Each structure stands twice: as structure tokens, then as C-alpha cells.
């Protein structure tokens, strides 16, 4: 039985590719206030040539977040966890984790996509799943294990996506949340069930896949062991939109339906929200994906490499002994000459860890462009290329939808890059509304509130989010200059 209250306290865990946070959200019926109470790094670990997530360390940090929240607020109404997509853990017959989950940037999926296509044609996979073809999708990770005769896969009794694995550690309940399941390319976006056809053709073990639950489902409560360890009550755990982009899109503060969004961070997820998936030749050829959203919606979007390019460049310069802030890099980029060179942000080699500045230079050299030398020139090249890729993507979306999109909402940590926000308005010629920065946590908490009956529905959640967070609007400038270089960019990426 749900009992409504005047004020709620929700705890959101938002785990990204480089860090995680515990965010305490207070909802008083009209607005959401957020407070970060715990932050921790998420450091992948390379072992014997393979890249893994340190899942036990992450779970330790999650328990620390619960402990800190319980000290600050005695009565936490619910907990929700969101993470990145595609990655997973495997559980044995005794309920024990079989090894550390692999990182999606691990090299084990190199060449596996083509081997899958030898068994199931690319067109059939897209008809069945509607998902963009990315070399690290779950389907290729699992099939790589099949090709290697993995003993872990042979012993596995349960497959759990990363947020579902964490929820299992918290509650003891095994289930798979809808929005993250759709990222696997093993899920039928139309029937909203696992694609047994693909699973059977690849001879993957059917029995490991659990039932699908919708965002807003109360999974269970913290286990007795965790209650005793942390001296907390039996706090309910809600399965939110556990794919972090699903939570971020739920927090887009749109007032109508005619908008595009960019969930901007390590990745740039750019798309629109639809009632039903669009699975046809055009969406497949343009490499657009149909992922699940809150209230059964479809996130019709494209994965773009995003600020990973800047982050990895910064890491390289730090490895070389230079300590630079993102503000330093932005200022350097502003001082560099515009439109000297461009890259395709989604060029395959940019997706791997390593010397990103040198890869950018090599790309420009190979495509007969001016080679960026300074740090500012490298960052300028990356940022203006991202803005132009956004323009290309929104034109693809408009072509498939047969309509013009009025405005772009940018949410997430990437809105701190004001130069990128302005470049996006300039390149696309559309109004850009930036905010909230904490969209993923806000969406996570909104779905928790929906589960407890404190927020009515998604429209109500977006109204509350508009009233809760500050936005900044960017108007297009210098559009003629961007129009001129866009043609050059298009020739480069095609």
C-alpha cells in the first residue's frame, strides 16, 4: 500500500564510465532538489590484456553512499541505480558472480560482428532489434565468449546487465530492466521481449535471460545482510530507467513533443522520443537505434562518440606531465583558428583508449587537411566536428520523420562546455536549451517518485523538472560560416 507524504527523500546512484555518484533528492510535491553526498572514481582494470570493470569496488562505494545518506537523512524512501548500457555480469547456480564484468572497450569483440553476420544477416538483426550496430554491443560480447568456449559462459545460470547486477547485490532479486535490455541487440523492441530467434541462432543459453521489468517497478528491499551491515532499514529499491540515457531523457524539460535531445557526456546520445520504434531500411542505413524509454516510449537516437575525445586527449596530456583543466582547454580552443580541420568523431580508432591527440593529427594528415599542432587546435577540431556531426544527425532524423525539429535540448555534464553548446546552435541553426546538468539523477529520482505514486506520469515529471532546475538558451550565430564548412564535413564523413 502506497501512502503519500508531503516530502520524500530519494537516493539515486548514477554510474558513468569514469565516475559514480550518490545523489540525495528531496521532493516536496512541486520541485526536486539534489545534493551530491558521495562521489567515487570508476577505474577500469586491465588484466592479462583484457579490460574489466571493478564491480566489487563499485558496490563497496554504493554501500558507502547508502551509509552516508542514512546518516544525513534517517528515512530514505527509495533507492534507484542507473549505469551505462551493453555490459553485464554472469551468475552461477549458487548465485555467485562469475568473474569481473568486461568493459565494453575491451578488444575481445574485434571482428566478432562479421562472424555474427555469417550466421544472421545484418538486415535480419536490425529488423528484429532496431538497434544501431556497434562493435561492443552485448550480442557481440556474448558471442565472443561462445567462440572462445568460455568456461564462465558454460557455468552461467543468470545474465544480468550492470544495473540489474547491482540491484541483485542490493536485494537478492534477479530481473532485467527494459531500457537497458534494449541496448543488448538481443531484444525485440516491438514485442518488448528477448529476441529468442537471435539467441537460438547464435546458440546462446536461453535459460540465463531473466524476465523483463518496466522502469518504475519496485524490485524489493535491501537484504537483511546489508541492513545489518549499514544499520539501515529495509529501504525499497526501484528499477528506474536503468540505462543512464533513459534516465537523462526522462528529465528533458520539454513542454511539447517536437524536440530533439542530446544527452551529452562521454558519449553524445542524440535523438527524439517516439511512441513506437522506426525499423526500416532508412534507419538501418543511417545507423539510428531504437532504445527503450520510460512509459514504453522509444528513444530513437544515434550514439556519437562525444566528449570521450576531449577526455582522452586530456588524459594523454596528463600522462605527458601536464595538468590542465577543461576550462584551460576550452580557452585554448577559443584562441585557435576556426574551421581549419575536421574529424569524423565516430571513426573507429577514436573509440579505443590511447593517444587521442596523435590520432586526431593522423586523421587530419590522412585526409589532406591542416594538421592541428597545439592543444587548442586539437580541441577546436574535436569540438567543431562534434557540432557538425550533431547537424548531420538531426538532418537524418528529420529526413526519416518527415518533419522539421524546432529545438534541441542538451542535458548532462556536457552542458558545462558552453563553447560546444553555442557551436551546436550555430552549426544546426536551431535554438539550443541546455540543462539540467544533473539530468540523469533527476530522471532517476523522478521515476522513483512515480513508482511511489508521488509523481503522476512522465509529463508531470518534466513539468516538475522545468520548475526545479535552471536552463540556458543558446541562439544560432554565424550560421552562414557553418553552412560553408558543413559541405566539406559531409564529404569527409561519407
Buried (B, 14 or more C-beta within 10 A) or exposed (E): EEEEBEEBBBBBBBBBBBBBBBBBBBBEEEEBEBEEBBEBEBEBEEEEEEBBBBBEBBBEBBBBBBBBBBEEBEEBBBBBBBBBBBBBBBBEEEEEBBBBBBBBBBEBBEEBBEBBBEEBEEEBBBBBBBBBBBBBBBBBBBBBBBEEEBEEBEBBBBBBBBBBBBBBBBBBBBBBBBBBBBBBBBBBBBEBEBBBEBBEBBEBBEEBBBEBBBBBBBBBBBBEEBBEEBEBEEBBBBBBBBBBBBBBBBBBBBEEEEBBBBBBBBBBBBBBBBEEBBBEEEBBEBBBBBBBBBBEBBBBBBBBBBBBBBBBBBBBBEEEEEEBEBEBBBEBBEEBEEBBBBBBBBBEEBBEBEBBBEBBBEBBEEEEBEBBEEBBBBBBBBBBBBBBBBBBBBBBBBEBBEEEBEBBBBBBBBBBBEBBBBBBBBBBBBBBBBBBBBBBBBBBBBBBBBBBEBBEEBEBBBBBBBEBBEBEEBEBEEBEEBEEBBEEBBEBBE
